[in-house]
Amino acid sequence: MTKIKFCGLQTASDALHAASLGATYGGAILTSSIRQVTPDAAREIFDAAPELRSVGVVARESTANILRIAERAQLDVLQLHGRFSVEDCAELRQEFDGEVWFVIGMDENIASIPSYWRELADAADALVLDTSVRGQTGGTGRTFHWSSVAQEVSDMSREIPIVLAGGLNPGNVSSAIAALHPAVVDVSSGVESAPGVKSPEKMTAFAREVLSASIV
């Protein structure tokens, strides 16, 4: 069964609804974004739904600061966006008492996986494939070429869990699962009624589609 991560949670009610739908992960944005929350706010959100594994999306800064953020937010997973090196990831994985996920930006116009993924796989607990638009990942609302990288993703999945992000919504997530069979599907803007505002109805529809696709 493909697991679900609802990202960009901003309220306790978002987290409670995500948990009620059987999501495994809840994500909070702890870096510059319209969905950004403070570490203390993230902790309150996650405290409302302890069934969810808490994921904090962070950008490149000192390891010490990231670890402080993780402690205040009581994170289970660090999701690294931005210009992190393999060494940064390995250091955080050693110091942080949880999982470290490394984001690989997938150019929407290039149908291939960056060749450095194997180095990252040795340093991370999971790899997040997220659409990159002009160098920006996260919240783009755009997909990449799923079918063109299906064999590469299949090969990757034998070595490390793959989290699929970028442009997912209730209308396309079943196709994404059929194409790539990711361990986790990660959605944010695709289940919103307005930027940063989660729609309970869209969250429910998304979870229903994931369940249906996973049973097939």
N, C-alpha and C positions, 0 to 999 in steps of 0.2 A: 504494500500500500504506500503510495506516494504521500509524504508528509506535507503539511501546510505551515507556512510562516506568513502571518499577517504583519506587515511592517508599517512603520510610521504611525504607531499607536500614540494617541495623545490624551486619551481619557481612560479612566477605570472602566467605564461602560464598554469601550472598544475592546479592552482586554477580556472582560467577562463574556462578551458575545463571542469573541474568538475562541475562548476556551469551551464555551457551550457547543460550538460547531465541531469540536474535536481537533482543533489546531494543536500542533506540537510546540510551535514557536511563536512568540510575540516579539516584535522588533520595535526599538525606540531609536530615533535619530538623535545622536549626541554630537552632531557637527552642523555646520551652517546649512540650513534648509528651511523651507516654509513649515516643515514638520518637526523642526528641532524642539526638543524638550531638555530641561536640565537633568543632571543625574538624580537629584532628589525627586523630581517629578516622575522620572522613569521608574524609580523604586516604588513610588506610590501606585503607579499604573500596574506594575508587575505584582505588587503585594495584593492587589484586588483579585488576581487570578493566578494563584500559586501553581496551578496545573501546567501553565505555560512555561517553557524554558525561555529565559530572558536573553534576548540578543541585543547588544548595543552596537550601533553603526558608528564607527569613529573614523576620523581622518588623521593624516600624518602629523604627529607631534611627538614629544619625548615619551619614551617608554614609561618613565615615572608618572607623567601626567595621565597617560592612558590607564595605568594601573590604579591611580587614585579615582578616576572616573568609574572604572569597573567596580571598585570596592563600594563607592557611594551608591551606585545604581544596583548593586548586588547582581551582577551579570553572570549568566552561565556561559555565554558565548560572546566573543569579540569578533565583529565583522569589519575587516580592514578595507576601507575605500581610500584610493589615492596613491600617492607615490611611496608606498612601503617597499622595502627591499626584502629579499629572502632572509637576510640576516635579521632585519627588524621582526619579521614574522617568527623566526626561530627563537629570538630572545623573548618575545611576548609569550610564546607557547611554553617556554621554560619557566617564566615568572608568574604567569596567570594560571590560576587553579581551575580552568575551564577549557572550553574549546576555542580555537582560533580559526576563523574562516577568512580566506583570502579572495578578494574580488578580482576577476579577470574581465577587463573591458572588452566586449565583443563589438567591433565596428559594424554598424548596420549595413555597410556597403562591402564588407569583406567576408567571404564565406569560408573562414578557416579559424582554427584555434591558434593563438600565439604559441610558438614553439617552446617558450620558457615554462609552460605549465608543469612539466615534470619536476623542475627544480622547486616550484611552489608546492607541489604535492608532497615533497619530502619534508616541508617545513610546516604545513598546515593540516588541520583536521578535516577540512572540506574546502572545495573550490566553488565560488559563486560565479556563474556566467551571467553577466549583466550587460545589456546593450550600452554601448558608448556612442554618444552623439557629440561630435566635436570635442572629444576628450572628457566629456562629462558622463558619469555613470550614476545610476540611482534616480528614480523618479522621472525618467525620460518619457515613459509611456510608449516606448517604441520597442519592437521586437527585432531580432536578428534572424539570420538564415538557418532555421532549425534543421530542415531536411538536409542541407548541404554539409552540416557538421555531425550528422547523426552517427556515422561510423567512428569518428574521432571521439565523440562523447561516450560512445559505448566502450571504447578502449580505455578511456580515462576512468570510467565508472568501475572498472576492475581493480583500480589502484586506490581510488579515493571517492568519497561521496560527492555527488554533484548537486548543487543548488541552482535551480534555474530561475532567473529574474528577468525583468525587462519587458514591459508591455503586456504582461499577463492580465487577463480579465475573465469573467465568466463565459464569454463567448469563444475564447480561443484556448483555454487551459487544457481542455481534453485533447486538442490537436497537439499541443506542446508535449503532453505526457506520452501520447502515442508515438511522437517523433523521437523523443530523447530519453524517455524513461528515467527522469531525474529522481534522486532520493527525496528532494524537497522542492516544492514550488513556492516562490517568494513573491507576494503581491502587495502593492501599496496603492498607487494612484488608480489602478484598475478596479478598485472596490470603493471609490470615493464618489460622493455626490457633488463635491466641490473640492478644490485643492486643499488637502489637509483634513478634510471632513469625511470620516468613514461612513459608508451607507450600510446599515445592518442588512438590508435586503440584498445588496450586491455581495456582501460577505457570505450570506447564506447561500446565494446562487453559486458563488465560486466554490464553496465547500461541497455542495451537492455535485457539481461537475467533476471535481477531483475524485470524489468517492465513486462516481459512475465510471470514470475513465480507469480507475485503479482496479475495478472489478472485472472489466472486459479482458 
